[in-house]
Amino acid sequence: MSARRSHGKGGDRSGTGGLRGLGEWCARHFVIVIVAWLVVLAALQVLNRSFGGDYSDNFSLPGSQSQKGLDVLKAHDPQAGGYSSQIVVHDKDKPLTQLGSQMSDTVDDLQKLSHVLSVQNPLTTASSQSSDQSDESSQSDQSKQPNVGPLSSDQKTAYITIRFDVQPSTLQDSYLHGVDDAVQPLRSAGAEVEYGGPLGELARPAPDDRVSELIGFGVAIVVLLIGFGSVIAAGLPLVTALLSVIGGLACLGLLAAAFTFATVSPTLATMIGIGVGIDYALFLITRHRQALMDGADPVRAAGRAASTSGHAVLVSGCTVIVALAGLYASGVSFIGKLGLAAATTVVSAIAGALTLLPALLGLIGRRIDRYHVRRPVAETGVQEGEEITGTWHRYAQRVEHHPWLFLSAGVVTVAILAIPVFSMQLGHIGDGADPTSFTDRRAYDLMTDAFGPGSNGPLTIVVDQTSVPSSDRQSLQSTVQKDLDDVKGAYAVTPLTPTQDGDVLVGTVYSTQSPQNADTTDLVNRLVDDTLPGAVSGTKAEGYVTGTTASQVDFRDIVASRLAVIIAVVVALAFLIILAVFRGPLVALKAAVLNVLSIGASYGVVVAVFQWGWGGPALGVNGKVPIESYVPMMMFAIIFGLSMDYEIFLLSRVHEAWQRTGDARASVAHALEITARVITCAALIMVSVFAAFIVSDNIVVKMLGLGLAVSVLIDATVVRLLMVPAVMTLLGSHAWWTPRWLDRVLPHINAEGDTEERPAPVKQGPTA
């Protein structure tokens, strides 16, 4: 049961031989491969433009209480059961009652639009409400009731409620032309008109990721030039990644014709595709250039790079895909498809690294280092037989000689960064966090000023009394109304009114806080778990809380309850892959534990910036916001998958050196020496790519961009350059220990493929 090593090249070489042959063939027939790529990309673009689908945030939560309430409402009052949105009208100079004819014209024109079920005129509705209240209560009682609309107390702000038979945010942009035409009479009369809710989301400007992409590519060029010196070698990873992402996004567009993907999907896919595309290409180019420096011809060098680093890319890429596929364990198709979207560009990045890149390397040949800004280097920066000196060599020796010091420093750093995670608040980021250039943000502010923050997220109460005898319904209505009036956290409660068939009671509760506030989430859960069940107890009635805000709370609760499942599934899958690749339970356990710690640290940074507000305004975020409910789940799957790139790349070189020399401690130092440069450059590039998306107007994209950037930075520095080498040094040969029974059942997967290597450079000083 001791650790075993092999000095030979044994193992399964079929897969690596195939990759070597593929790399050499692509390098030798570079014209065919490059032309084939261009033709396929052009065909995919044509197909995507002709048959590609649209992206939409329209999804449902079957079985959730909010969906059940909506279904009940649709069945008994179709017009009230649609999807509502608000058009907010404001005139700072005169009361809106002076625009009665313009308001009527607008309402009539809106009613004529397709997909519209009903339109509420705020002026006539306010008049009828005022008349009803005067009949039922004294003027003094009225003054105590909060005004929740649809007409403000000063009569200068009102909202038109429109109900659609589809989610308005899923309609085409051209639909807004009809809405704009309908509200033109109000605008011509001098009133400000803004679109709130889902209609406002439809009116948001289309996301433009070009600035983020340019920033990411610009930083990548600088990093590659400084790190490796070669101009052409710096450009190749960018070209490969760009073409791969273009192909992956076209495939995603075609998939969107058959499946519904969220609007953030192409941005997420671009972010991940560019990051891994540059990294994968960089790993292969570094190995290729080192082989050229060692005297190999370009074709054989491309084949060797494909069979070694290319095999590591294939293994790590599959790990990323498996981690993303683990998102389906959430049971929410919306989240699972986000993983599928990201996996699409990961697949195209792998294909580009294994086929297009060798072809480009074959085209360039030995001219790859012709143009340079300093002496070109690859892995070690020394020629064969030279002594290894320099910063990374000295650093590797320090880690080898003081492992406990470096491990402790890494643990303390990660622990401090992870402190905020214990106060993480999951929720939905409301319109109030959007830029003021968005119409939904301006509508949000107008509603808040006139009717209170809770007016932006009304909670629709639905009580199904179909099975309640007619004689008991009045008593039930009184009981429910009283309990709703007394509920904690409610700013206002409207009277319950029965539908036309009398089988359903409908009312509205307004929170004292904004929809994204934790108090609103607590109010929804209080209504669902305590107030309504208590009010209908002893009867056959069923109570529900529905509407956009209630659905978001249900979504948040579902995601929160399944986050632990996602973490367990992804960690288990990654553990099994590392175990199969390196055949060491301790190595696999170490990888899982350290990756979880690094992700915890990145969670902490995201909480501090967005939820605590430490730097949020500098990123264009208005105030403090909760962590979007699905962001931690997405971050975990993506980061855990991406971290395997560096894990496999570093450990494969450690394992390779250990098999060749049998010196476990020296193998760690040797692997750190030859991988530190490429890991650092790759990490800086991926950090810059992710961080560049912070300039996006979408708060969720900002959150993902910052979280992924910080996570990669922590993983590639604190974890990969501090903690992993320290732990591997402390474990020594025990790191590769495998029980004999486990060794017999594990598949043989060689992470770095061929073990043929250049002769090891001469080291200075002791290596013990």
C-alpha positions in Angstrom: 0.0 0.0 0.0 3.0 2.3 -0.4 3.4 4.9 -3.1 4.6 3.5 -6.4 6.3 5.2 -9.3 7.4 4.2 -12.7 10.6 5.3 -14.4 9.4 4.3 -17.8 7.0 5.8 -20.2 4.4 3.2 -19.5 0.7 3.8 -19.1 -1.9 4.2 -21.7 -0.3 6.0 -24.7 -3.1 5.6 -27.1 -4.9 8.8 -26.3 -1.7 10.8 -26.2 -0.5 9.2 -29.4 -3.7 10.3 -31.0 -3.2 13.8 -29.8 0.4 13.8 -31.0 -0.7 12.6 -34.4 -3.5 15.2 -34.5 -1.1 18.0 -33.6 1.5 17.0 -36.1 -1.2 16.6 -38.9 -2.7 20.0 -38.2 0.8 21.6 -38.2 1.8 19.9 -41.4 -1.5 20.6 -43.2 -2.0 24.1 -41.8 -3.7 25.5 -44.9 -6.4 22.8 -44.8 -7.1 23.3 -41.1 -7.2 27.1 -41.2 -9.4 27.2 -44.3 -11.7 24.6 -42.7 -12.0 26.7 -39.5 -12.8 29.8 -41.5 -15.4 28.0 -43.6 -17.1 26.4 -40.5 -17.1 29.8 -38.7 -18.7 31.5 -41.7 -21.3 28.7 -42.0 -22.2 28.9 -38.3 -22.6 32.7 -38.5 -25.0 32.4 -41.5 -27.0 29.6 -39.7 -27.1 31.6 -36.5 -28.4 34.8 -38.3 -31.0 32.8 -40.2 -32.2 30.3 -37.6 -30.6 31.4 -34.2 -32.9 32.0 -31.3 -33.3 34.9 -28.8 -32.4 35.0 -25.2 -35.0 35.5 -22.5 -35.4 35.5 -18.8 -38.9 34.0 -19.0 -38.9 30.9 -16.8 -41.3 29.4 -14.3 -40.9 27.4 -11.1 -43.4 24.6 -11.4 -44.7 23.5 -8.0 -43.7 26.7 -6.2 -46.4 28.4 -4.2 -46.2 31.6 -6.2 -46.7 29.6 -9.5 -49.7 27.8 -7.9 -51.2 31.1 -6.9 -50.7 32.5 -10.4 -52.4 29.4 -11.9 -55.4 29.8 -9.6 -55.7 33.5 -10.5 -55.5 32.7 -14.2 -58.2 30.1 -14.0 -60.7 32.3 -12.2 -59.8 35.8 -13.6 -57.7 35.5 -16.7 -57.2 39.3 -17.0 -56.0 39.6 -13.4 -53.8 36.6 -13.8 -51.5 37.9 -16.5 -48.0 39.4 -16.2 -48.2 43.0 -15.0 -46.0 45.9 -15.6 -46.2 49.6 -14.9 -45.9 52.8 -17.0 -45.1 55.6 -14.6 -46.2 59.1 -15.5 -44.9 62.2 -13.7 -45.4 65.9 -14.2 -43.5 68.3 -11.9 -45.4 71.4 -13.0 -49.1 70.5 -12.9 -51.4 67.8 -11.6 -52.0 64.9 -13.9 -55.8 65.4 -13.5 -55.4 68.1 -16.1 -54.2 65.5 -18.6 -57.4 63.4 -18.5 -57.9 63.3 -22.2 -54.3 62.4 -23.0 -54.4 59.7 -20.3 -57.6 58.2 -21.8 -56.1 58.2 -25.3 -53.0 56.5 -24.0 -55.0 53.8 -22.2 -57.1 53.2 -25.2 -54.1 52.8 -27.5 -52.3 50.5 -25.1 -55.4 48.3 -24.9 -55.2 47.8 -28.7 -51.6 46.4 -28.5 -51.2 42.7 -29.0 -50.7 40.5 -25.8 -52.4 43.1 -23.6 -55.2 41.7 -21.4 -56.1 44.9 -19.5 -55.0 48.4 -18.8 -55.8 50.4 -15.7 -56.4 54.1 -16.0 -54.9 55.6 -12.8 -57.1 58.7 -12.9 -60.5 56.9 -13.1 -59.3 54.2 -10.7 -58.2 56.8 -8.2 -61.5 58.5 -8.4 -63.5 55.3 -7.8 -61.2 54.4 -4.9 -61.6 57.8 -3.3 -65.4 57.5 -3.7 -65.5 54.1 -2.1 -63.4 55.2 0.8 -65.5 58.2 1.5 -68.6 56.0 1.7 -66.9 53.6 4.1 -64.8 55.7 6.4 -64.3 59.2 7.7 -61.9 61.6 6.3 -59.7 61.3 9.3 -59.4 57.6 8.8 -58.5 58.1 5.1 -55.6 60.3 6.0 -54.1 57.6 8.1 -54.1 55.1 5.2 -50.8 55.1 3.1 -51.3 56.1 -0.5 -50.1 53.3 -2.7 -51.5 54.6 -5.9 -52.2 54.6 -8.6 -52.3 58.4 -8.2 -50.1 60.2 -5.7 -51.4 62.6 -3.1 -50.1 65.6 -4.9 -51.6 64.2 -8.1 -48.3 64.7 -10.0 -47.3 61.0 -10.2 -49.4 58.0 -11.4 -48.8 54.6 -12.8 -50.7 52.7 -15.5 -50.9 49.0 -14.8 -50.8 46.8 -17.9 -51.4 43.1 -17.8 -50.0 40.9 -20.6 -50.7 37.3 -21.6 -46.9 36.8 -21.9 -43.9 38.0 -20.0 -43.3 41.5 -21.6 -39.6 41.2 -21.2 -39.6 38.3 -23.7 -41.2 40.4 -26.5 -39.2 41.7 -29.4 -37.7 45.2 -29.1 -40.0 46.4 -31.9 -42.9 45.9 -29.5 -41.7 49.1 -27.8 -42.5 51.1 -30.8 -46.2 50.6 -30.2 -45.9 51.4 -26.6 -44.0 54.6 -27.4 -46.7 55.6 -29.9 -49.4 55.0 -27.3 -47.8 57.2 -24.6 -46.9 60.0 -27.0 -49.9 62.1 -26.1 -48.7 62.3 -22.5 -45.1 63.1 -23.5 -46.4 65.8 -25.9 -48.3 67.4 -23.0 -45.0 67.7 -21.1 -45.3 64.7 -18.8 -42.3 62.3 -18.1 -43.2 58.7 -19.0 -41.0 55.8 -17.8 -41.4 52.0 -18.1 -41.1 49.9 -15.0 -41.0 46.2 -14.2 -40.6 43.7 -17.1 -41.6 46.3 -19.7 -38.7 48.5 -18.4 -36.4 45.5 -18.7 -37.4 45.1 -22.4 -36.5 48.8 -22.9 -33.0 48.4 -21.5 -30.2 49.0 -24.0 -28.8 45.8 -25.5 -25.7 44.6 -23.7 -22.4 45.5 -25.5 -19.5 43.4 -24.3 -17.0 44.8 -26.9 -15.4 47.2 -24.4 -14.9 44.4 -21.9 -13.4 42.2 -24.6 -11.1 44.9 -25.8 -9.9 45.6 -22.2 -9.3 41.9 -21.6 -7.4 41.4 -24.9 -5.3 44.6 -24.3 -4.2 43.4 -20.9 -3.5 39.9 -22.2 -1.1 41.3 -24.9 0.8 43.3 -22.3 1.1 40.3 -19.9 2.2 37.9 -22.6 4.8 40.4 -24.0 6.2 41.0 -20.5 6.1 37.3 -19.5 7.5 35.7 -22.7 8.9 38.4 -24.8 7.7 37.2 -28.2 5.3 39.3 -30.1 3.8 36.6 -32.3 3.6 34.2 -29.4 1.6 36.8 -27.5 -0.9 37.2 -30.4 -1.6 33.5 -31.1 -3.5 32.8 -27.9 -5.7 35.8 -28.5 -6.4 34.9 -32.1 -7.2 31.3 -31.2 -9.5 32.3 -28.3 -11.3 34.9 -30.3 -12.1 32.6 -33.2 -13.1 29.8 -30.8 -15.5 32.1 -28.9 -17.0 33.3 -32.1 -17.8 29.7 -33.1 -19.0 28.8 -29.6 -21.4 31.8 -29.5 -22.8 30.9 -32.9 -23.5 27.4 -31.6 -25.1 28.8 -28.5 -27.4 31.0 -30.7 -28.5 27.8 -32.6 -29.2 26.1 -29.3 -31.2 29.1 -28.2 -33.6 28.4 -31.1 -34.6 25.1 -29.4 -34.1 26.0 -25.7 -34.7 29.1 -23.6 -31.4 30.6 -22.3 -31.2 33.6 -20.0 -30.2 37.0 -21.4 -26.9 36.9 -19.5 -26.0 33.6 -21.2 -23.9 35.0 -24.2 -22.0 37.4 -21.8 -21.2 34.5 -19.5 -20.2 32.3 -22.4 -18.0 35.0 -23.8 -16.4 35.6 -20.4 -15.6 32.0 -19.8 -14.7 31.2 -23.4 -12.1 34.0 -23.7 -10.6 33.1 -20.4 -10.1 29.4 -20.9 -9.3 29.9 -24.6 -6.3 32.1 -23.9 -5.2 29.9 -21.1 -5.4 26.6 -23.1 -3.6 28.2 -26.0 -0.9 29.6 -23.7 -0.2 26.2 -22.1 0.4 24.6 -25.6 2.4 27.5 -27.0 4.7 27.5 -24.0 5.4 23.8 -24.4 5.8 24.2 -28.2 8.3 27.1 -27.9 10.3 25.2 -25.3 10.5 22.2 -27.7 11.7 24.6 -30.5 14.3 26.0 -28.2 15.4 22.4 -27.5 16.0 21.8 -31.2 12.8 20.1 -32.4 11.3 21.0 -35.8 8.0 22.9 -35.7 5.8 20.0 -36.7 7.3 17.7 -34.1 7.2 20.5 -31.5 3.5 21.0 -32.2 2.8 17.3 -31.9 4.7 17.1 -28.6 2.8 20.1 -27.3 -0.5 18.5 -28.3 0.4 15.2 -26.7 1.6 16.7 -23.4 0.0 20.1 -22.6 -2.8 19.3 -25.1 -3.7 16.3 -23.1 -3.7 18.3 -19.9 -6.0 20.8 -21.6 -8.3 18.0 -22.7 -8.5 16.7 -19.1 -8.9 20.1 -17.5 -11.4 21.2 -20.1 -13.5 18.1 -19.4 -13.3 18.9 -15.7 -14.7 22.4 -16.4 -17.5 20.9 -18.4 -18.3 18.3 -15.8 -18.4 21.1 -13.1 -20.7 23.2 -15.2 -22.9 20.2 -15.9 -23.2 19.8 -12.1 -25.4 22.9 -12.1 -28.3 20.7 -13.3 -28.2 19.1 -9.8 -30.0 22.3 -8.7 -33.2 21.1 -10.4 -33.7 24.5 -11.9 -33.4 24.5 -15.6 -32.6 28.2 -15.7 -29.4 27.6 -13.8 -28.5 24.4 -15.6 -28.8 26.1 -18.9 -26.4 28.9 -17.8 -23.9 26.1 -17.2 -24.7 24.7 -20.6 -24.1 28.1 -22.2 -20.7 28.4 -20.6 -19.8 24.8 -21.5 -20.5 25.6 -25.2 -17.6 28.0 -25.5 -15.3 25.8 -23.3 -15.8 23.0 -25.9 -15.0 25.4 -28.7 -11.9 26.6 -26.8 -10.7 23.0 -26.5 -11.3 22.4 -30.2 -9.4 25.6 -31.0 -6.4 24.7 -28.8 -6.1 21.2 -30.2 -6.6 21.9 -33.9 -6.5 25.6 -34.9 -3.5 26.4 -32.7 -1.2 23.6 -34.0 -2.1 24.8 -37.6 -1.1 28.3 -36.8 2.1 27.1 -35.2 2.8 25.1 -38.3 2.2 28.2 -40.5 4.5 30.3 -38.5 7.2 27.7 -38.0 10.5 28.9 -36.5 9.5 32.5 -37.0 7.5 32.5 -33.8 10.2 34.4 -31.9 11.4 36.6 -34.8 9.8 39.7 -33.3 10.4 40.2 -29.6 10.6 43.0 -27.0 13.2 41.1 -24.9 14.9 37.7 -24.9 12.1 35.2 -25.7 11.6 32.6 -22.9 9.2 29.7 -22.5 9.2 27.5 -19.4 12.4 28.1 -17.5 14.1 30.9 -19.4 17.3 28.9 -19.6 18.8 26.8 -22.3 19.5 23.1 -22.1 22.4 22.3 -19.7 22.4 25.8 -18.1 22.0 26.4 -14.4 18.6 27.4 -13.2 18.7 30.7 -11.5 16.4 33.6 -11.0 13.3 34.6 -9.0 11.2 31.5 -9.5 14.1 29.2 -8.7 14.8 31.0 -5.5 11.1 31.2 -4.6 10.8 27.4 -5.2 13.7 26.7 -2.9 12.1 28.9 -0.1 8.8 27.0 -0.4 10.7 23.7 -0.3 12.7 24.7 2.8 9.8 26.4 4.7 6.6 24.7 3.8 4.8 25.4 7.1 5.5 29.1 6.8 4.0 29.4 3.3 1.0 27.1 4.2 0.2 29.2 7.3 0.4 32.5 5.3 -2.0 31.1 2.7 -4.5 29.8 5.3 -4.5 33.1 7.2 -5.0 35.1 4.0 -7.9 33.0 2.8 -9.5 32.9 6.2 -9.5 36.8 6.5 -10.9 37.2 3.0 -13.7 34.6 3.8 -15.0 36.4 6.9 -17.8 38.3 5.1 -19.2 35.1 3.6 -20.9 34.3 7.0 -23.2 37.3 6.5 -24.1 36.6 2.9 -27.7 37.6 2.0 -29.1 36.0 -1.1 -31.8 37.8 -3.0 -32.7 39.5 -6.3 -31.1 42.7 -7.4 -33.9 45.2 -8.1 -34.2 48.0 -10.6 -33.1 50.5 -8.0 -29.5 49.3 -8.5 -29.5 50.0 -12.2 -27.9 53.1 -13.8 -30.1 56.2 -14.0 -29.8 56.0 -17.8 -32.2 53.0 -17.6 -35.9 53.8 -17.8 -36.8 51.1 -15.3 -34.5 52.8 -12.8 -36.1 56.2 -13.3 -39.6 54.5 -13.0 -38.4 52.9 -9.8 -37.3 56.2 -8.3 -40.5 57.9 -9.2 -42.6 55.1 -7.6 -40.5 55.2 -4.5 -40.8 58.9 -4.1 -44.5 58.9 -4.6 -45.8 55.7 -3.1 -42.9 54.2 -1.0 -40.3 51.6 -1.8 -42.7 48.7 -1.5 -44.7 50.0 -4.4 -42.1 48.6 -6.7 -42.8 45.0 -5.6 -46.5 44.5 -4.7 -47.3 41.1 -3.3 -50.6 39.7 -4.7 -52.5 37.7 -2.1 -54.6 34.8 -3.6 -57.0 32.8 -1.4 -58.7 29.9 -3.2 -62.0 29.3 -1.4 -63.5 27.1 -4.1 -64.1 24.3 -1.6 -65.4 26.6 1.1 -69.2 26.7 1.6 -70.8 30.0 0.6 -72.1 30.5 4.1 -68.5 30.5 5.5 -66.9 32.7 2.9 -67.7 36.1 4.5 -66.3 34.9 7.8 -63.2 33.6 6.0 -62.7 36.9 4.2 -62.9 38.9 7.4 -60.4 36.6 9.2 -57.9 36.7 6.4 -58.3 40.5 6.1 -57.7 41.0 9.8 -54.6 38.8 9.8 -53.2 40.6 6.8 -53.8 44.0 8.4 -51.8 42.9 11.4 -48.9 41.3 9.6 -45.4 42.7 10.6 -43.5 44.5 7.8 -46.5 45.5 5.7 -46.7 49.2 4.7 -50.2 48.9 3.3 -52.8 46.2 2.7 -55.6 46.6 0.2 -59.1 45.1 0.9 -59.6 41.6 -0.3 -62.1 41.4 -3.2 -63.6 38.3 -4.7 -63.3 37.4 -8.4 -66.4 37.5 -10.6 -67.2 33.8 -9.8 -66.7 34.4 -6.1 -64.3 31.5 -5.7 -61.1 33.4 -5.2 -60.2 36.4 -2.9 -57.5 38.8 -4.3 -55.6 41.5 -2.4 -52.3 43.3 -2.4 -49.7 43.7 0.4 -47.0 46.4 0.1 -43.8 46.0 2.1 -42.2 48.8 4.0 -38.9 48.2 2.1 -37.8 47.8 -1.4 -38.2 44.4 -3.2 -34.6 43.5 -2.8 -34.5 44.3 0.9 -34.2 41.4 3.3 -37.2 42.6 5.2 -39.3 42.1 2.1 -38.1 38.6 1.8 -39.0 38.0 5.4 -42.4 39.5 4.8 -43.1 37.1 1.9 -42.0 34.1 3.9 -44.0 35.3 6.9 -47.1 35.5 4.8 -46.5 32.1 3.2 -45.5 30.2 6.3 -47.5 31.8 9.0 -50.1 34.4 8.2 -52.1 32.8 5.4 -51.9 29.2 6.8 -53.1 30.5 10.1 -55.9 32.6 8.6 -57.4 29.7 6.5 -56.8 27.0 9.2 -59.9 25.0 9.9 -61.2 25.6 6.3 -60.5 24.0 3.0 -59.2 27.3 1.6 -55.6 27.7 0.3 -53.6 30.9 0.5 -50.8 32.0 -1.9 -48.5 34.9 -2.4 -47.8 35.6 -6.1 -46.4 38.3 -8.3 -42.9 39.1 -9.5 -41.4 39.7 -6.1 -42.9 36.6 -4.6 -41.6 34.5 -7.5 -38.1 35.9 -6.9 -38.3 35.0 -3.2 -39.4 31.4 -4.1 -36.5 31.2 -6.6 -34.1 32.5 -4.0 -35.3 29.9 -1.4 -35.1 27.1 -3.9 -31.5 28.0 -4.9 -30.4 28.5 -1.3 -31.8 25.1 -0.3 -29.9 23.4 -3.2 -26.6 25.3 -3.0 -25.2 22.6 -0.6 -26.2 19.9 -3.1 -24.4 21.7 -6.0 -21.3 22.2 -3.9 -21.3 18.5 -2.9 -21.9 17.3 -6.5 -19.2 19.5 -8.0 -16.7 18.7 -5.3 -17.3 15.0 -5.6 -17.0 15.0 -9.4 -13.8 17.0 -9.3 -12.4 14.8 -6.5 -13.1 11.7 -8.7 -11.4 13.3 -11.7 -8.3 14.3 -9.8 -8.2 10.8 -8.2 -8.5 9.1 -11.6 -5.8 11.3 -13.2 -3.2 11.3 -10.4 -4.2 8.1 -8.6 -3.7 9.6 -5.2 -6.5 10.0 -2.7 -4.6 12.6 -0.6 -3.8 14.7 -3.7 -7.5 14.6 -4.7 -8.6 15.5 -1.2 -6.1 18.3 -1.0 -7.3 19.7 -4.3 -11.0 19.7 -3.2 -10.3 21.3 0.2 -8.0 24.0 -1.0 -10.4 24.9 -3.9 -13.3 25.2 -1.5 -11.3 27.5 0.7 -10.3 29.7 -2.2 -13.9 29.9 -3.4 -15.0 30.9 0.2 -12.5 33.7 0.0 -13.9 35.0 -3.3 -17.4 34.8 -1.9 -16.2 37.0 1.0 -14.8 39.7 -1.4 -18.1 39.7 -3.4 -20.2 40.1 -0.2 -17.9 42.9 1.1 -18.1 44.9 -2.2 -21.8 44.5 -3.2 -23.7 43.6 0.0 -21.6 45.7 2.5 -21.0 48.4 -0.1 -17.2 48.5 0.2 -16.4 50.0 -3.3 -19.8 49.1 -4.9 -20.5 52.8 -5.9 -17.1 52.9 -7.6 -18.2 50.0 -9.7 -21.5 51.8 -10.7 -23.7 50.0 -8.2 -26.3 52.2 -6.5 -26.1 51.5 -2.8 -25.9 48.1 -1.1 -27.4 45.1 -2.9 -28.0 41.5 -2.0 -26.0 38.7 -3.7 -28.0 37.6 -6.7 -29.4 34.2 -5.7 -27.8 32.1 -8.4 -24.4 33.9 -8.5 -22.8 31.8 -5.7 -23.9 28.6 -7.4 -22.6 29.7 -10.8 -19.4 31.0 -9.3 -18.7 27.7 -7.5 -19.2 25.5 -10.5 -17.2 27.8 -12.8 -14.4 28.5 -10.4 -14.1 24.9 -9.3 -13.8 23.9 -12.9 -11.4 26.6 -13.9 -9.2 26.0 -10.9 -8.6 22.5 -12.2 -6.7 24.0 -15.1 -3.9 25.2 -12.8 -4.3 22.2 -10.5 -3.8 19.7 -13.3 -1.1 21.8 -15.0 1.0 22.0 -11.8 0.4 18.6 -10.4 1.0 16.9 -13.7 4.5 18.4 -13.7 5.1 17.4 -10.1 3.9 13.9 -10.8 6.0 13.7 -14.0 9.2 14.8 -12.2 8.5 12.4 -9.3 8.1 9.4 -11.6 11.4 10.4 -13.3 13.5 11.1 -10.2 11.7 9.6 -7.1 12.5 12.8 -5.1 9.1 14.0 -4.0 10.3 17.3 -2.4 12.6 18.2 -5.3 9.8 17.4 -7.8 7.6 20.0 -6.2 10.3 22.7 -6.5 11.1 21.6 -10.1 7.4 21.8 -11.1 7.0 25.2 -9.5 10.1 26.5 -11.3 8.8 25.6 -14.8 5.1 26.3 -14.3 5.1 29.5 -12.1 5.7 31.8 -15.1 2.9 30.4 -17.3 0.5 30.0 -14.4 1.1 33.6 -13.3 0.7 34.9 -16.8 -2.4 32.7 -17.5 -4.0 33.9 -14.2 -3.3 37.5 -14.9 -4.9 37.2 -18.3 -8.0 35.4 -17.0 -8.3 38.0 -14.1 -8.1 40.8 -16.6 -10.7 39.2 -18.9 -13.1 38.6 -16.0 -12.4 42.0 -14.3 -13.0 43.8 -17.6 -16.7 42.8 -17.4 -17.1 45.0 -14.3 -17.7 47.9 -16.7 -21.0 46.2 -17.8 -24.2 47.9 -16.9 -25.7 44.6 -15.7 -25.2 44.3 -12.0 -25.2 40.5 -12.1 -22.4 40.5 -14.8 -20.4 42.9 -12.6 -20.9 40.5 -9.7 -19.8 37.5 -11.7 -16.9 39.4 -13.3 -15.5 40.6 -9.9 -16.1 37.2 -8.2 -14.5 35.2 -10.9 -11.5 37.6 -11.2 -10.9 37.6 -7.5 -11.3 33.8 -7.3 -8.8 33.2 -10.1 -6.3 35.6 -8.5 -6.6 33.9 -5.2 -6.4 30.5 -6.7 -3.4 31.2 -8.9 -1.4 33.0 -6.2 -2.4 32.2 -2.7 -3.5 28.6 -3.4 -1.4 27.5 -6.4 1.9 29.2 -5.5 1.7 29.1 -1.7 -0.6 26.4 -0.3 -0.4 23.7 -3.0 3.5 23.5 -3.1 3.6 23.7 0.7 1.1 20.8 1.2 2.8 18.7 -1.6 6.2 19.2 0.1 4.8 18.2 3.5 3.1 15.1 2.0 6.2 14.0 0.2 5.8 10.6 -1.4 2.7 10.0 0.6 0.9 12.3 -1.8 0.9 9.6 -4.5 -0.1 6.7 -2.1 -2.9 4.6 -3.4 -4.5 1.5 -1.8 -3.9 -1.5 -4.0 -7.6 -2.3 -4.4 -8.2 1.3 -5.5 -5.3 1.2 -7.9 -6.8 -1.8 -9.6 -10.2 -0.2 -10.2 -9.1 3.3 -11.2 -8.8 4.0 -15.0 -5.4 5.0 -16.3 -5.5 8.6 -17.4 -2.2 10.4 -18.0 -2.7 14.1 -17.4 0.4 15.2 -19.3 0.3 12.5 -21.9 3.8 11.7 -23.2 6.5 11.9 -20.6 9.3 12.5 -23.0 11.1 15.5 -21.7 14.1 17.7 -22.3 17.0 16.9 -20.0 16.6 18.6 -16.8 18.6 21.8 -16.4 21.4 21.9 -13.9 20.3 23.2 -10.5 22.3 25.4 -8.2 22.6 24.4 -4.6 20.9 21.5 -2.7 17.5 20.3 -3.5 16.8 18.2 -0.5 
